[in-house]
Amino acid sequence: MDSRLHAIATARGGVFSTADARGVDVDDAALRALTRSGDVVRVRRGAYVVGDVWRPAVHEEVLRLRALAVMRTRPDDVVTHQAALAMRGLPLHGVRLDVVDVQTKAGRVRLSAGLRTQPGSLPHVMVDETRAVSVEHAIVQVLLRSGLEAALVPLDAALRTKVCTVDRIRRAVDQLVPKPRRALGQHLLDLADAKSDSPGETRTRVLLHDLGHNWRSQVVICDENDDFVAKVDFLVEGRVVVEFDGLKKYAGADGHKALAAEKKREDRLRSLGYAVVRLVWSDLSRPERVAAMIRRALAA
């Protein structure tokens, strides 16, 4: 790869445009050769990502790189929806990662080759030298298009990392949510929780809500001597501990130690009279299974 082009792409987070390449005398034929070799990846007409940057990228990072590359070709537009959240490194769930949404001077919404353009006049801020709507506006945009769970996953993370506040979300809801859907906006505000440590915990909380349970999150449990025993993800109906478990922490040699410590912790909770229900990713898409697990735990 041409050293000057590589330097330009590196300065821009691993992305560049056809115009950037031509500026350092890399012509279209050379770009095609770089694409064939895998040195660069073309994500849309005129928009490229360095191959070594693109290949290890997963999930939100894929969308972030795609957005940065596309915006090299559209500097006057504004990134919106989940792409604006990906650019902040916020977690995403239940949204498309292969489409970059932008606000532009357009009369109607149009989707073409991984780019959705739409009219709008929301204010923007600069993120990585790229125009993007605010975090709160992007979250409410995701809410309206993709639903409650899709909006809560990045919202919880934004609240936890203090890149957004509930008051700012409330103002965005008032501004963007039409009256017939105000209940949806209120559900977003009611269920937001800065204590959520992961997308898995957020999705578990939504599931507990949908199943009609009463719960508290991040509850500290002590023994009869008031000594600390555990801080649990959820305490349901005051009697059942519900933990979301991504399982990754149990990989490798250190994972065996973590698993042993977790078992000791769980035995201690049971000795205090709590039932314990552990959920993994696949459980979150099977509400009937989770309902049965909690029902059995409550009965026990």
SULJOCOR-V960818 format. One record per residue. N is the residue number from 1. OMEGA is omega as a letter, one per 20 degrees, with the letter a starting at -180 (999 if undefined). NEAR is the number of other ideal C-beta (glycine too) atoms within 12 Angstrom. Layout:
N_OMEGA_NEAR, N_OMEGA_NEAR
//
This chain:
1_r_28, 2_a_24, 3_a_12, 4_r_18, 5_r_32, 6_r_26, 7_r_18, 8_r_27, 9_r_37, 10_r_19, 11_a_18, 12_r_27, 13_r_27, 14_a_36, 15_r_43, 16_r_43, 17_r_32, 18_r_28, 19_r_20, 20_a_31, 21_r_36, 22_r_20, 23_r_18, 24_r_22, 25_r_16, 26_a_31, 27_a_16, 28_r_18, 29_r_13, 30_r_22, 31_r_31, 32_r_17, 33_r_17, 34_r_28, 35_r_25, 36_a_14, 37_a_14, 38_r_17, 39_r_29, 40_r_37, 41_r_29, 42_a_31, 43_r_38, 44_a_30, 45_r_19, 46_a_24, 47_a_37, 48_r_43, 49_r_38, 50_a_36, 51_a_25, 52_r_19, 53_a_29, 54_a_30, 55_r_17, 56_a_14, 57_r_26, 58_r_15, 59_a_25, 60_a_28, 61_r_26, 62_r_30, 63_r_38, 64_r_39, 65_r_44, 66_a_43, 67_r_47, 68_a_43, 69_a_43, 70_a_41, 71_r_42, 72_r_37, 73_a_32, 74_a_30, 75_a_22, 76_r_16, 77_a_32, 78_r_38, 79_a_50, 80_r_44, 81_a_43, 82_r_44, 83_r_46, 84_r_49, 85_r_45, 86_r_44, 87_r_44, 88_a_34, 89_r_22, 90_a_40, 91_a_39, 92_r_38, 93_r_35, 94_r_26, 95_r_36, 96_r_25, 97_a_30, 98_a_23, 99_r_32, 100_r_46, 101_r_45, 102_r_43, 103_a_33, 104_r_30, 105_a_15, 106_a_22, 107_a_10, 108_r_12, 109_r_20, 110_r_16, 111_a_17, 112_r_15, 113_r_19, 114_r_26, 115_r_33, 116_r_33, 117_a_29, 118_r_28, 119_r_18, 120_a_30, 121_r_16, 122_r_30, 123_a_17, 124_r_27, 125_a_22, 126_r_17, 127_a_28, 128_r_25, 129_a_17, 130_r_36, 131_r_29, 132_r_37, 133_r_38, 134_r_34, 135_a_39, 136_r_41, 137_a_38, 138_a_48, 139_r_50, 140_r_45, 141_r_42, 142_r_42, 143_a_41, 144_a_28, 145_a_27, 146_r_29, 147_a_22, 148_a_35, 149_a_33, 150_r_35, 151_a_47, 152_a_43, 153_r_43, 154_a_46, 155_r_49, 156_r_40, 157_r_35, 158_r_38, 159_a_31, 160_a_26, 161_r_19, 162_r_12, 163_r_27, 164_r_32, 165_r_22, 166_r_23, 167_r_14, 168_r_25, 169_a_39, 170_r_24, 171_r_20, 172_r_33, 173_r_33, 174_a_19, 175_a_23, 176_a_33, 177_r_29, 178_a_15, 179_a_12, 180_a_9, 181_a_19, 182_r_20, 183_r_16, 184_r_28, 185_r_32, 186_r_19, 187_r_23, 188_a_41, 189_a_31, 190_a_20, 191_r_33, 192_a_39, 193_r_33, 194_a_24, 195_a_22, 196_a_31, 197_a_26, 198_r_29, 199_r_31, 200_r_35, 201_r_36, 202_a_42, 203_r_38, 204_a_45, 205_r_38, 206_r_39, 207_r_36, 208_r_35, 209_a_26, 210_r_22, 211_r_30, 212_a_14, 213_r_29, 214_a_18, 215_r_31, 216_a_24, 217_r_33, 218_a_26, 219_r_25, 220_a_18, 221_r_31, 222_a_17, 223_a_16, 224_r_11, 225_a_8, 226_r_9, 227_a_12, 228_r_14, 229_a_25, 230_r_28, 231_a_20, 232_a_39, 233_a_36, 234_r_44, 235_a_31, 236_r_36, 237_r_23, 238_a_18, 239_a_28, 240_r_36, 241_r_40, 242_a_41, 243_r_38, 244_a_34, 245_r_29, 246_r_25, 247_a_19, 248_a_15, 249_a_19, 250_r_20, 251_r_13, 252_a_11, 253_r_10, 254_r_13, 255_r_17, 256_r_14, 257_r_15, 258_r_20, 259_r_21, 260_r_15, 261_r_17, 262_r_23, 263_r_17, 264_r_16, 265_a_25, 266_r_25, 267_a_16, 268_r_24, 269_r_31, 270_r_22, 271_r_17, 272_r_23, 273_r_18, 274_r_32, 275_a_28, 276_r_34, 277_r_40, 278_a_31, 279_r_37, 280_a_22, 281_a_21, 282_r_16, 283_a_28, 284_r_31, 285_a_19, 286_a_16, 287_a_24, 288_r_14, 289_a_19, 290_r_32, 291_r_23, 292_r_16, 293_a_31, 294_r_35, 295_r_21, 296_a_15, 297_r_29, 298_r_22, 299_a_12, 300_999_15
//
